[in-house]
Amino acid sequence: NTYLSNHTVQELFDYSYDEDEEEDIQKSVFLYLKLNKEHPEDAAVCKILMNHTHLDMAPLLLWELKFLPLAVGWFERATICTTLSIHNSNPDLSKRILEESKEVFQNRILTALYEFVRGVPKKVLERRDELALVAVYDDKIAMVEEEKKRIQEDVESRKRKITQLEEENKRLRGIVETVRNALD
């Protein structure tokens, strides 16, 4: 089990080794040790992706669609593995942890999620119907909110107009008062 394997070991000997000793150590082991040392928080996820090009989603079908958001979240967090590098003393020899483009990684995600959804088609169809109903309600809510916004704008416009009319009324009262005073 890749996930449960040790991701904390950073050295195999009592002394620190350098890149020259890489030839004495199997290349993959050296890469794993460097990964543990340089990216300990991402080591487990990256090693899973490095060693399992196809992630079998069948064991997760037991939980049906309840597990789908967790799988999506895991893949989102795992995207970092496509950008991380292992650094050597020579910067030109730095190596990306996951030697695949973001597009290839995206295809891995889509394949795994397709496999997952394909494994629970009845639940997906039920959820699809539920989602369609939710979408209808969302559309209605959006329409109501849009109408509410339009009404609020209309109310604000009317308040501004009332304020303008009150100011004009006040000005005209002043004129009438001035005229009365002049006639008296």
Contact map, one row per residue, 1 for C-alpha under 8 A:
1111100000000000000000000000000000000000000000000000000000000000000000000000000000000000000000000000000000000000000000000000000000000000000000000000000000000000000000000000000000000000
1111100000000000000000000000000000000000000100110010000000000000000000000000000000000000000000000000000000000000000000000000000000000000000000000000000000000000000000000000000000000000
1111100000000000000000000000000000000000000110110000000000000000000000000000000000000000000000000000000000000000000000000000000000000000000000000000000000000000000000000000000000000000
1111110000000000000000000000000000000000000000000000000000000000000000000000000000000000000000000000000000000000000000000000000000000000000000000000000000000000000000000000000000000000
1111111000000000000000000000000000000000000000000000000000000000000000000000000000000000000000000000000000000000000000000000000000000000000000000000000000000000000000000000000000000000
0001111110000000000000000000000000000000000000000000000000000000000000000000000000000000000000000000000000000000000000000000000000000000000000000000000000000000000000000000000000000000
0000111110000000000000000000000000010001001100000000000000000000000000000000000000000000000000000000000000000000000000000000000000000000000000000000000000000000000000000000000000000000
0000011111000000000000000000000000011001000000000000000000000000000000000000000000000000000000000000000000000000000000000000000000000000000000000000000000000000000000000000000000000000
0000011111110000000000000000000010011000000000000000000000000000000000000000000000000000000000000000000000000000000000000000000000000000000000000000000000000000000000000000000000000000
0000000111110000000000000000000011011000000000000000000000000000000000000000000000000000000000000000000000000000000000000000000000000000000000000000000000000000000000000000000000000000
0000000011111111100000000000000010000000000000000000000000000000000000000000000000000000000000000000000000000000000000000000000000000000000000000000000000000000000000000000000000000000
0000000011111100000000000000000000000000000000000000000000000000000000000000000000000000000000000000000000000000000000000000000000000000000000000000000000000000000000000000000000000000
0000000000111111100000000000000000000000000000000000000000000000000000000000000000000000000000000000000000000000000000000000000000000000000000000000000000000000000000000000000000000000
0000000000111111000000000000000000000000000000000000000000000000000000000000000000000000000000000000000000000000000000000000000000000000000000000000000000000000000000000000000000000000
0000000000101111100000000000000000000000000000000000000000000000000000000000000000000000000000000000000000000000000000000000000000000000000000000000000000000000000000000000000000000000
0000000000101111110000000000000000000000000000000000000000000000000000000000000000000000000000000000000000000000000000000000000000000000000000000000000000000000000000000000000000000000
0000000000101011111110000000000000000000000000000000000000000000000000000000000000000000000000000000000000000000000000000000000000000000000000000000000000000000000000000000000000000000
0000000000000001111111000000000000000000000000000000000000000000000000000000000000000000000000000000000000000000000000000000000000000000000000000000000000000000000000000000000000000000
0000000000000000111111000000000000000000000000000000000000000000000000000000000000000001100000000000000000000000000000000000000000000000000000000000000000000000000000000000000000000000
0000000000000000111111100000000000000000000000000000000000000000000000000000000000000000000000000000000000000000000000000000000000000000000000000000000000000000000000000000000000000000
0000000000000000111111111000000000000000000000000000000000000000000000000000000000000000000000000000000000000000000000000000000000000000000000000000000000000000000000000000000000000000
0000000000000000011111111110010000000000000000000000000000000000000000000000000000000000000000000000000000000000000000000000000000000000000000000000000000000000000000000000000000000000
0000000000000000000111111110000000000000000000000000000000000000000000000000000000000000000000000000000000000000000000000000000000000000000000000000000000000000000000000000000000000000
0000000000000000000011111100000000000000000000000000000000000000000000000000000000000000000000000000000000000000000000000000000000000000000000000000000000000000000000000000000000000000
0000000000000000000011111110110000000000000000000000000000000000000000000000000000000000000000000000000000000000000000000000000000000000000000000000000000000000000000000000000000000000
0000000000000000000001111111110000000000000000000000000000000000000000000000000000000000000000000000000000000000000000000000000000000000000000000000000000000000000000000000000000000000
0000000000000000000001101111111000000000000000000000000000000000000000000000000000000000000000000000000000000000000000000000000000000000000000000000000000000000000000000000000000000000
0000000000000000000000000111111100000000000000000000000000000000000000000000000000000000000000000000000000000000000000000000000000000000000000000000000000000000000000000000000000000000
0000000000000000000000001111111110000000000000000000000000000000000000000000000000000000000000000000000000000000000000000000000000000000000000000000000000000000000000000000000000000000
0000000000000000000001001111111111000000000000000000000000000000000000000000000000000000000000000000000000000000000000000000000000000000000000000000000000000000000000000000000000000000
0000000000000000000000000011111111100000000000000000000000000000000000000000000000000100000000000000000000000000000000000000000000000000000000000000000000000000000000000000000000000000
0000000000000000000000000001111111110000001000100000000000000000000000000000000000000000000000000000000000000000000000000000000000000000000000000000000000000000000000000000000000000000
0000000011100000000000000000111111111000000000000000000000000000000000000000000000000000000000000000000000000000000000000000000000000000000000000000000000000000000000000000000000000000
0000000001000000000000000000011111111100000000000000000000000000000000000000000000000100000000000000000000000000000000000000000000000000000000000000000000000000000000000000000000000000
0000000000000000000000000000001111111111001000000000000000000000000000000000000000000100000000001000000000000000000000000000000000000000000000000000000000000000000000000000000000000000
0000001111000000000000000000000111111111001000000000000000000000000000000000000000000000000000000000000000000000000000000000000000000000000000000000000000000000000000000000000000000000
0000000111000000000000000000000011111111000000000000000000000000000000000000000000000000000000000000000000000000000000000000000000000000000000000000000000000000000000000000000000000000
0000000000000000000000000000000001111111000000000000000000000000000000000000000000000100000000000000000000000000000000000000000000000000000000000000000000000000000000000000000000000000
0000000000000000000000000000000000111111111000000000000000000000000000000000000000000000000000000000000000000000000000000000000000000000000000000000000000000000000000000000000000000000
0000001100000000000000000000000000111111111100000000000000000000000000000000000000000000000000000000000000000000000000000000000000000000000000000000000000000000000000000000000000000000
0000000000000000000000000000000000000011111100000000000000000000000000000000000000000000000000000000000000000000000000000000000000000000000000000000000000000000000000000000000000000000
0000000000000000000000000000000000000011111111000000000000000000000000000000010010000000000000000000000000000000000000000000000000000000000000000000000000000000000000000000000000000000
0000001000000000000000000000000100110011111111100000000000000000000000000000000000000000000000000000000000000000000000000000000000000000000000000000000000000000000000000000000000000000
0110001000000000000000000000000000000001111111110000000000000000000000000000000000000000000000000000000000000000000000000000000000000000000000000000000000000000000000000000000000000000
0010000000000000000000000000000000000000011111111000000000000000000000000000010010000000000000000000000000000000000000000000000000000000000000000000000000000000000000000000000000000000
0000000000000000000000000000000000000000011111111100000000000000000000000000010010000000000000001100000000000000000000000000000000000000000000000000000000000000000000000000000000000000
0110000000000000000000000000000100000000001111111110000000000000000000000000000000000000000000000000000000000000000000000000000000000000000000000000000000000000000000000000000000000000
0110000000000000000000000000000000000000000111111111000000000000000000000000000000000000000000000000000000000000000000000000000000000000000000000000000000000000000000000000000000000000
0000000000000000000000000000000000000000000011111111100000000000000000000000000000000000000000000100000000000000000000000000000000000000000000000000000000000000000000000000000000000000
0000000000000000000000000000000000000000000001111111100000000000000000000000000000000000000000001100000000000000000000000000000000000000000000000000000000000000000000000000000000000000
0100000000000000000000000000000000000000000000111111100000000000000000000000000000000000000000000000000000000000000000000000000000000000000000000000000000000000000000000000000000000000
0000000000000000000000000000000000000000000000011111111000000000000000000000000000000000000000000000000000000000000000000000000000000000000000000000000000000000000000000000000000000000
0000000000000000000000000000000000000000000000001111111000000000000000000000000000000000000000000000000000010000000000000000000000000000000000000000000000000000000000000000000000000000
0000000000000000000000000000000000000000000000000001111100000000000000000000000000000000000000000000000000010001000000000000000000000000000000000000000000000000000000000000000000000000
0000000000000000000000000000000000000000000000000001111110000000000000000000000000000000000000000000000000000001000000000000000000000000000000000000000000000000000000000000000000000000
0000000000000000000000000000000000000000000000000000011111100000000000000000000000000000000000000000000000000001000000000000000000000000000000000000000000000000000000000000000000000000
0000000000000000000000000000000000000000000000000000001111111000000000000000000000000000000000000000000000000001101100000000000000000000000000000000000000000000000000000000000000000000
0000000000000000000000000000000000000000000000000000000111111100000000000000000000000000000000000000000000000000001100100000000000000000000000000000000000000000000000000000000000000000
0000000000000000000000000000000000000000000000000000000111111100000000000000000000000000000000000000000000000000000000000000000000000000000000000000000000000000000000000000000000000000
0000000000000000000000000000000000000000000000000000000011111111001000000000000000000000000000000000000000000000000100000000000000000000000000000000000000000000000000000000000000000000
0000000000000000000000000000000000000000000000000000000011111111101000000000000000000000000000000000000000000000000100110000000000000000000000000000000000000000000000000000000000000000
0000000000000000000000000000000000000000000000000000000001111111000000000000000000000000000000000000000000000000000000000000000000000000000000000000000000000000000000000000000000000000
0000000000000000000000000000000000000000000000000000000000011111111000000000000000000000000000000000000000000000000000000000000000000000000000000000000000000000000000000000000000000000
0000000000000000000000000000000000000000000000000000000000011111111100000000000000000000000000000000000000000000000000010010000000000000000000000000000000000000000000000000000000000000
0000000000000000000000000000000000000000000000000000000000001011111110000000000000000000000000000000000000000000000010010011000000000000000000000000000000000000000000000000000000000000
0000000000000000000000000000000000000000000000000000000000000011111110000000000000000000000000000000000000000000000000000000000000000000000000000000000000000000000000000000000000000000
0000000000000000000000000000000000000000000000000000000000011011111111100000000000000000000000000000000000000000000000000000000000000000000000000000000000000000000000000000000000000000
0000000000000000000000000000000000000000000000000000000000000001111111110000000000000000000000000000000000000000100100000000000000000000000000000000000000000000000000000000000000000000
0000000000000000000000000000000000000000000000000000000000000000111111111000000000000000000000000000000000000000000000000000000000000000000000000000000000000000000000000000000000000000
0000000000000000000000000000000000000000000000000000000000000000001111111100000000000000000000000000000000000000000000000000000000000000000000000000000000000000000000000000000000000000
0000000000000000000000000000000000000000000000000000000000000000001111111110000000000000000000000000000000000000100000000000000000000000000000000000000000000000000000000000000000000000
0000000000000000000000000000000000000000000000000000000000000000000111111111000000000000000000000000000000000000100000000000000000000000000000000000000000000000000000000000000000000000
0000000000000000000000000000000000000000000000000000000000000000000011111111100000000000000000000000000000000000000000000000000000000000000000000000000000000000000000000000000000000000
0000000000000000000000000000000000000000000000000000000000000000000001111111110000000000000000000000000000000000000000000000000000000000000000000000000000000000000000000000000000000000
0000000000000000000000000000000000000000000000000000000000000000000000111111111000000000000000000000000000001000000000000000000000000000000000000000000000000000000000000000000000000000
0000000000000000000000000000000000000000000000000000000000000000000000011111111000000000000000000000000000000000000000000000000000000000000000000000000000000000000000000000000000000000
0000000000000000000000000000000000000000000000000000000000000000000000001111111100000000000000000000000000000000000000000000000000000000000000000000000000000000000000000000000000000000
0000000000000000000000000000000000000000010011000000000000000000000000000111111110000000000000000000000000000000000000000000000000000000000000000000000000000000000000000000000000000000
0000000000000000000000000000000000000000000000000000000000000000000000000011111111100000000000000000010010000000000000000000000000000000000000000000000000000000000000000000000000000000
0000000000000000000000000000000000000000000000000000000000000000000000000000111111110000000000000000000000000000000000000000000000000000000000000000000000000000000000000000000000000000
0000000000000000000000000000000000000000010011000000000000000000000000000000011111110000000000001100000000000000000000000000000000000000000000000000000000000000000000000000000000000000
0000000000000000000000000000000000000000000000000000000000000000000000000000001111110000000000011111110010000000000000000000000000000000000000000000000000000000000000000000000000000000
0000000000000000000000000000000000000000000000000000000000000000000000000000001111111000000000011100000000000000000000000000000000000000000000000000000000000000000000000000000000000000
0000000000000000000000000000000000000000000000000000000000000000000000000000000111111100000000011100000000000000000000000000000000000000000000000000000000000000000000000000000000000000
0000000000000000000000000000000000000000000000000000000000000000000000000000000000111110000001111000000000000000000000000000000000000000000000000000000000000000000000000000000000000000
0000000000000000000000000000001001100100000000000000000000000000000000000000000000011111000001111000000000000000000000000000000000000000000000000000000000000000000000000000000000000000
0000000000000000000000000000000000000000000000000000000000000000000000000000000000001111111011100000000000000000000000000000000000000000000000000000000000000000000000000000000000000000
0000000000000000001000000000000000000000000000000000000000000000000000000000000000000111111011000000000000000000000000000000000000000000000000000000000000000000000000000000000000000000
0000000000000000001000000000000000000000000000000000000000000000000000000000000000000011111010000000000000000000000000000000000000000000000000000000000000000000000000000000000000000000
0000000000000000000000000000000000000000000000000000000000000000000000000000000000000011111111000000000000000000000000000000000000000000000000000000000000000000000000000000000000000000
0000000000000000000000000000000000000000000000000000000000000000000000000000000000000011111111000000000000000000000000000000000000000000000000000000000000000000000000000000000000000000
0000000000000000000000000000000000000000000000000000000000000000000000000000000000000000011111000000000000000000000000000000000000000000000000000000000000000000000000000000000000000000
0000000000000000000000000000000000000000000000000000000000000000000000000000000000000011111111100000000000000000000000000000000000000000000000000000000000000000000000000000000000000000
0000000000000000000000000000000000000000000000000000000000000000000000000000000000001111011111110000000000000000000000000000000000000000000000000000000000000000000000000000000000000000
0000000000000000000000000000000000000000000000000000000000000000000000000000000000001110000011111000000000000000000000000000000000000000000000000000000000000000000000000000000000000000
0000000000000000000000000000000000000000000000000000000000000000000000000000000001111100000001111110000000000000000000000000000000000000000000000000000000000000000000000000000000000000
0000000000000000000000000000000000100000000001000100000000000000000000000000000011111100000000111110000000000000000000000000000000000000000000000000000000000000000000000000000000000000
0000000000000000000000000000000000000000000001001100000000000000000000000000000011110000000000011111000000000000000000000000000000000000000000000000000000000000000000000000000000000000
0000000000000000000000000000000000000000000000000000000000000000000000000000000001000000000000011111100000000000000000000000000000000000000000000000000000000000000000000000000000000000
0000000000000000000000000000000000000000000000000000000000000000000000000000000001000000000000000111110110000000000000000000000000000000000000000000000000000000000000000000000000000000
0000000000000000000000000000000000000000000000000000000000000000000000000000000001000000000000000011111110000000000000000000000000000000000000000000000000000000000000000000000000000000
0000000000000000000000000000000000000000000000000000000000000000000000000000001001000000000000000001111111000000000000000000000000000000000000000000000000000000000000000000000000000000
0000000000000000000000000000000000000000000000000000000000000000000000000000000000000000000000000000111111100000000000000000000000000000000000000000000000000000000000000000000000000000
0000000000000000000000000000000000000000000000000000000000000000000000000000000000000000000000000001111111110000000000000000000000000000000000000000000000000000000000000000000000000000
0000000000000000000000000000000000000000000000000000000000000000000000000000001001000000000000000001111111111000000000000000000000000000000000000000000000000000000000000000000000000000
0000000000000000000000000000000000000000000000000000000000000000000000000000000000000000000000000000011111111100000000000000000000000000000000000000000000000000000000000000000000000000
0000000000000000000000000000000000000000000000000000000000000000000000000000000000000000000000000000001111111110000000000000000000000000000000000000000000000000000000000000000000000000
0000000000000000000000000000000000000000000000000000110000000000000000000000000000000000000000000000000111111111000000000000000000000000000000000000000000000000000000000000000000000000
0000000000000000000000000000000000000000000000000000000000000000000000000010000000000000000000000000000011111111100000000000000000000000000000000000000000000000000000000000000000000000
0000000000000000000000000000000000000000000000000000000000000000000000000000000000000000000000000000000001111111110000000000000000000000000000000000000000000000000000000000000000000000
0000000000000000000000000000000000000000000000000000000000000000000000000000000000000000000000000000000000111111111000000000000000000000000000000000000000000000000000000000000000000000
0000000000000000000000000000000000000000000000000000011110000000000000000000000000000000000000000000000000011111111100000000000000000000000000000000000000000000000000000000000000000000
0000000000000000000000000000000000000000000000000000000010000000000100110000000000000000000000000000000000001111111110000000000000000000000000000000000000000000000000000000000000000000
0000000000000000000000000000000000000000000000000000000000000000000000000000000000000000000000000000000000000111111111000000000000000000000000000000000000000000000000000000000000000000
0000000000000000000000000000000000000000000000000000000011000000000000000000000000000000000000000000000000000011111111100000000000000000000000000000000000000000000000000000000000000000
0000000000000000000000000000000000000000000000000000000011011000000100000000000000000000000000000000000000000001111111110000000000000000000000000000000000000000000000000000000000000000
0000000000000000000000000000000000000000000000000000000000000000100000000000000000000000000000000000000000000000111111111001000000000000000000000000000000000000000000000000000000000000
0000000000000000000000000000000000000000000000000000000000000000000000000000000000000000000000000000000000000000011111111000000000000000000000000000000000000000000000000000000000000000
0000000000000000000000000000000000000000000000000000000001001000000000000000000000000000000000000000000000000000001111111000000000000000000000000000000000000000000000000000000000000000
0000000000000000000000000000000000000000000000000000000000001001100000000000000000000000000000000000000000000000000111111111000000000000000000000000000000000000000000000000000000000000
0000000000000000000000000000000000000000000000000000000000000000000000000000000000000000000000000000000000000000000011111111100000000000000000000000000000000000000000000000000000000000
0000000000000000000000000000000000000000000000000000000000000000000000000000000000000000000000000000000000000000000000011111110000000000000000000000000000000000000000000000000000000000
0000000000000000000000000000000000000000000000000000000000000001100000000000000000000000000000000000000000000000000000011111111000000000000000000000000000000000000000000000000000000000
0000000000000000000000000000000000000000000000000000000000000000100000000000000000000000000000000000000000000000000010011111111100000000000000000000000000000000000000000000000000000000
0000000000000000000000000000000000000000000000000000000000000000000000000000000000000000000000000000000000000000000000001111111110000000000000000000000000000000000000000000000000000000
0000000000000000000000000000000000000000000000000000000000000000000000000000000000000000000000000000000000000000000000000111111111000000000000000000000000000000000000000000000000000000
0000000000000000000000000000000000000000000000000000000000000000000000000000000000000000000000000000000000000000000000000011111111100000000000000000000000000000000000000000000000000000
0000000000000000000000000000000000000000000000000000000000000000000000000000000000000000000000000000000000000000000000000001111111110000000000000000000000000000000000000000000000000000
0000000000000000000000000000000000000000000000000000000000000000000000000000000000000000000000000000000000000000000000000000111111111000000000000000000000000000000000000000000000000000
0000000000000000000000000000000000000000000000000000000000000000000000000000000000000000000000000000000000000000000000000000011111111100000000000000000000000000000000000000000000000000
0000000000000000000000000000000000000000000000000000000000000000000000000000000000000000000000000000000000000000000000000000001111111110000000000000000000000000000000000000000000000000
0000000000000000000000000000000000000000000000000000000000000000000000000000000000000000000000000000000000000000000000000000000111111111000000000000000000000000000000000000000000000000
0000000000000000000000000000000000000000000000000000000000000000000000000000000000000000000000000000000000000000000000000000000011111111100000000000000000000000000000000000000000000000
0000000000000000000000000000000000000000000000000000000000000000000000000000000000000000000000000000000000000000000000000000000001111111110000000000000000000000000000000000000000000000
0000000000000000000000000000000000000000000000000000000000000000000000000000000000000000000000000000000000000000000000000000000000111111111000000000000000000000000000000000000000000000
0000000000000000000000000000000000000000000000000000000000000000000000000000000000000000000000000000000000000000000000000000000000011111111100000000000000000000000000000000000000000000
0000000000000000000000000000000000000000000000000000000000000000000000000000000000000000000000000000000000000000000000000000000000001111111110000000000000000000000000000000000000000000
0000000000000000000000000000000000000000000000000000000000000000000000000000000000000000000000000000000000000000000000000000000000000111111111000000000000000000000000000000000000000000
0000000000000000000000000000000000000000000000000000000000000000000000000000000000000000000000000000000000000000000000000000000000000011111111100000000000000000000000000000000000000000
0000000000000000000000000000000000000000000000000000000000000000000000000000000000000000000000000000000000000000000000000000000000000001111111110000000000000000000000000000000000000000
0000000000000000000000000000000000000000000000000000000000000000000000000000000000000000000000000000000000000000000000000000000000000000111111111000000000000000000000000000000000000000
0000000000000000000000000000000000000000000000000000000000000000000000000000000000000000000000000000000000000000000000000000000000000000011111111100000000000000000000000000000000000000
0000000000000000000000000000000000000000000000000000000000000000000000000000000000000000000000000000000000000000000000000000000000000000001111111110000000000000000000000000000000000000
0000000000000000000000000000000000000000000000000000000000000000000000000000000000000000000000000000000000000000000000000000000000000000000111111111000000000000000000000000000000000000
0000000000000000000000000000000000000000000000000000000000000000000000000000000000000000000000000000000000000000000000000000000000000000000011111111100000000000000000000000000000000000
0000000000000000000000000000000000000000000000000000000000000000000000000000000000000000000000000000000000000000000000000000000000000000000001111111110000000000000000000000000000000000
0000000000000000000000000000000000000000000000000000000000000000000000000000000000000000000000000000000000000000000000000000000000000000000000111111111000000000000000000000000000000000
0000000000000000000000000000000000000000000000000000000000000000000000000000000000000000000000000000000000000000000000000000000000000000000000011111111100000000000000000000000000000000
0000000000000000000000000000000000000000000000000000000000000000000000000000000000000000000000000000000000000000000000000000000000000000000000001111111110000000000000000000000000000000
0000000000000000000000000000000000000000000000000000000000000000000000000000000000000000000000000000000000000000000000000000000000000000000000000111111111000000000000000000000000000000
0000000000000000000000000000000000000000000000000000000000000000000000000000000000000000000000000000000000000000000000000000000000000000000000000011111111100000000000000000000000000000
0000000000000000000000000000000000000000000000000000000000000000000000000000000000000000000000000000000000000000000000000000000000000000000000000001111111110000000000000000000000000000
0000000000000000000000000000000000000000000000000000000000000000000000000000000000000000000000000000000000000000000000000000000000000000000000000000111111111000000000000000000000000000
0000000000000000000000000000000000000000000000000000000000000000000000000000000000000000000000000000000000000000000000000000000000000000000000000000011111111100000000000000000000000000
0000000000000000000000000000000000000000000000000000000000000000000000000000000000000000000000000000000000000000000000000000000000000000000000000000001111111110000000000000000000000000
0000000000000000000000000000000000000000000000000000000000000000000000000000000000000000000000000000000000000000000000000000000000000000000000000000000111111111000000000000000000000000
0000000000000000000000000000000000000000000000000000000000000000000000000000000000000000000000000000000000000000000000000000000000000000000000000000000011111111100000000000000000000000
0000000000000000000000000000000000000000000000000000000000000000000000000000000000000000000000000000000000000000000000000000000000000000000000000000000001111111110000000000000000000000
0000000000000000000000000000000000000000000000000000000000000000000000000000000000000000000000000000000000000000000000000000000000000000000000000000000000111111111000000000000000000000
0000000000000000000000000000000000000000000000000000000000000000000000000000000000000000000000000000000000000000000000000000000000000000000000000000000000011111111100000000000000000000
0000000000000000000000000000000000000000000000000000000000000000000000000000000000000000000000000000000000000000000000000000000000000000000000000000000000001111111110000000000000000000
0000000000000000000000000000000000000000000000000000000000000000000000000000000000000000000000000000000000000000000000000000000000000000000000000000000000000111111111000000000000000000
0000000000000000000000000000000000000000000000000000000000000000000000000000000000000000000000000000000000000000000000000000000000000000000000000000000000000011111111100000000000000000
0000000000000000000000000000000000000000000000000000000000000000000000000000000000000000000000000000000000000000000000000000000000000000000000000000000000000001111111110000000000000000
0000000000000000000000000000000000000000000000000000000000000000000000000000000000000000000000000000000000000000000000000000000000000000000000000000000000000000111111111000000000000000
0000000000000000000000000000000000000000000000000000000000000000000000000000000000000000000000000000000000000000000000000000000000000000000000000000000000000000011111111100000000000000
0000000000000000000000000000000000000000000000000000000000000000000000000000000000000000000000000000000000000000000000000000000000000000000000000000000000000000001111111110000000000000
0000000000000000000000000000000000000000000000000000000000000000000000000000000000000000000000000000000000000000000000000000000000000000000000000000000000000000000111111111000000000000
0000000000000000000000000000000000000000000000000000000000000000000000000000000000000000000000000000000000000000000000000000000000000000000000000000000000000000000011111111100000000000
0000000000000000000000000000000000000000000000000000000000000000000000000000000000000000000000000000000000000000000000000000000000000000000000000000000000000000000001111111110000000000
0000000000000000000000000000000000000000000000000000000000000000000000000000000000000000000000000000000000000000000000000000000000000000000000000000000000000000000000111111111000000000
0000000000000000000000000000000000000000000000000000000000000000000000000000000000000000000000000000000000000000000000000000000000000000000000000000000000000000000000011111111100000000
0000000000000000000000000000000000000000000000000000000000000000000000000000000000000000000000000000000000000000000000000000000000000000000000000000000000000000000000001111111110000000
0000000000000000000000000000000000000000000000000000000000000000000000000000000000000000000000000000000000000000000000000000000000000000000000000000000000000000000000000111111111000000
0000000000000000000000000000000000000000000000000000000000000000000000000000000000000000000000000000000000000000000000000000000000000000000000000000000000000000000000000011111111100000
0000000000000000000000000000000000000000000000000000000000000000000000000000000000000000000000000000000000000000000000000000000000000000000000000000000000000000000000000001111111110000
0000000000000000000000000000000000000000000000000000000000000000000000000000000000000000000000000000000000000000000000000000000000000000000000000000000000000000000000000000111111111000
0000000000000000000000000000000000000000000000000000000000000000000000000000000000000000000000000000000000000000000000000000000000000000000000000000000000000000000000000000011111111100
0000000000000000000000000000000000000000000000000000000000000000000000000000000000000000000000000000000000000000000000000000000000000000000000000000000000000000000000000000001111111110
0000000000000000000000000000000000000000000000000000000000000000000000000000000000000000000000000000000000000000000000000000000000000000000000000000000000000000000000000000000111111111
0000000000000000000000000000000000000000000000000000000000000000000000000000000000000000000000000000000000000000000000000000000000000000000000000000000000000000000000000000000011111111
0000000000000000000000000000000000000000000000000000000000000000000000000000000000000000000000000000000000000000000000000000000000000000000000000000000000000000000000000000000001111111
0000000000000000000000000000000000000000000000000000000000000000000000000000000000000000000000000000000000000000000000000000000000000000000000000000000000000000000000000000000000111111
0000000000000000000000000000000000000000000000000000000000000000000000000000000000000000000000000000000000000000000000000000000000000000000000000000000000000000000000000000000000011111
